[in-house]
Amino acid sequence: MVFHCYLWHGDTVTVQGPKRDALCGDLNMATPPVMTRDWLKKPQSMLQRNTSTPEGAVSWLEEVFDQHAPKMAHSQATGISRPDRFGSALADLQSGTDLSWGFPLAGSKYLALAVIVVR
């Protein structure tokens, strides 16, 4: 299996506003897709890492989460314990399940993370 790690950081209105389907549904635009598997069809610039292990993908998730956690609402950053958040992610990836996480950030920004499993 290969684990493709994707990241998008931008304005909240892009992913939650009235033009979401048009902005995110266009597979040529560097915006989070409407359907999780469509991350694979988005511009390659959104691909942050490929790894051959679920542990490598979780390591990437932890790095990116930790980098952006100070900009998250306290409840978003700490509402789920670290072992539960990343332990669940590891279990999902080990079973071949794709991940798609989204977090509102300070300043009307948004962080979208995804790990897509390809067999």
C-alpha positions in Angstrom: 0.0 0.0 0.0 1.0 3.6 -0.6 -0.3 6.5 1.6 -0.7 9.8 -0.2 -0.7 12.8 2.2 -2.5 15.9 1.1 -2.8 19.4 2.7 -4.8 22.5 1.9 -4.7 25.7 3.9 -7.0 28.6 2.8 -10.0 30.7 3.5 -12.9 29.1 5.4 -15.4 30.5 2.9 -13.9 28.3 0.2 -14.9 25.1 2.0 -18.0 26.2 3.8 -19.4 29.0 1.7 -22.1 29.0 -1.0 -19.6 28.5 -3.8 -18.1 25.4 -2.1 -19.3 22.9 -4.7 -18.1 25.0 -7.6 -14.7 25.7 -6.0 -14.0 22.3 -4.5 -15.8 20.3 -7.2 -13.4 21.5 -9.9 -10.6 18.9 -9.9 -8.2 21.3 -11.5 -8.3 23.8 -8.7 -6.0 23.5 -5.7 -8.9 23.3 -3.2 -10.1 20.4 -1.1 -12.3 18.1 -3.1 -16.0 17.3 -2.4 -15.3 13.5 -2.4 -12.4 12.2 -0.4 -11.0 9.9 -3.1 -10.8 12.9 -5.5 -7.8 14.2 -3.6 -5.9 11.9 -6.0 -7.2 13.9 -8.9 -6.3 17.3 -7.5 -3.1 19.2 -8.6 0.1 17.5 -7.5 1.1 20.6 -5.7 -1.3 19.6 -2.9 0.5 16.3 -2.4 2.8 16.7 0.6 4.2 13.2 1.1 4.0 9.6 -0.1 4.9 6.9 2.4 4.7 3.1 2.3 3.6 2.7 5.9 0.6 3.9 7.9 3.0 4.9 10.6 4.7 7.2 8.2 1.4 8.8 7.3 0.5 9.3 10.9 3.9 10.8 11.6 3.1 13.4 8.8 -0.4 14.0 10.3 1.2 14.6 13.7 3.8 17.1 12.3 1.2 19.1 10.4 -1.4 19.0 13.2 1.2 20.2 15.7 2.3 23.0 13.4 -1.3 24.3 13.1 -2.7 23.5 16.6 -1.8 26.9 18.0 -4.1 28.5 15.4 -7.0 26.1 16.2 -9.7 26.8 18.8 -8.7 25.2 22.1 -11.5 22.6 21.8 -10.3 21.6 18.3 -6.7 21.1 19.4 -7.4 19.4 22.7 -11.0 18.0 22.5 -9.7 14.6 21.5 -6.7 13.2 23.3 -3.6 12.8 21.3 -3.5 9.0 21.7 -7.1 8.7 20.7 -6.7 11.1 17.7 -3.6 9.5 16.2 -4.3 6.0 17.4 -7.6 6.0 15.6 -5.9 7.4 12.5 -3.3 4.6 12.6 -6.0 1.9 13.0 -8.0 3.4 10.1 -5.0 3.6 7.8 -3.9 0.1 8.7 -7.3 -1.2 7.7 -7.0 0.7 4.4 -9.5 3.4 5.2 -8.8 6.9 3.8 -8.7 9.9 6.2 -10.1 13.4 5.7 -9.8 15.9 8.5 -10.8 19.6 8.6 -10.1 22.3 11.1 -11.2 25.9 11.3 -8.3 28.1 12.2 -8.0 31.6 13.5 -8.5 34.5 11.1 -11.2 32.8 9.0 -8.7 30.2 7.7 -9.2 26.5 7.3 -6.9 23.5 7.3 -7.8 20.3 5.3 -5.7 17.2 5.7 -6.2 13.9 3.9 -4.4 10.6 3.7 -5.5 8.5 0.7 -4.7 4.8 0.7 -3.8 3.2 -2.7 -3.3 -0.5 -2.9 
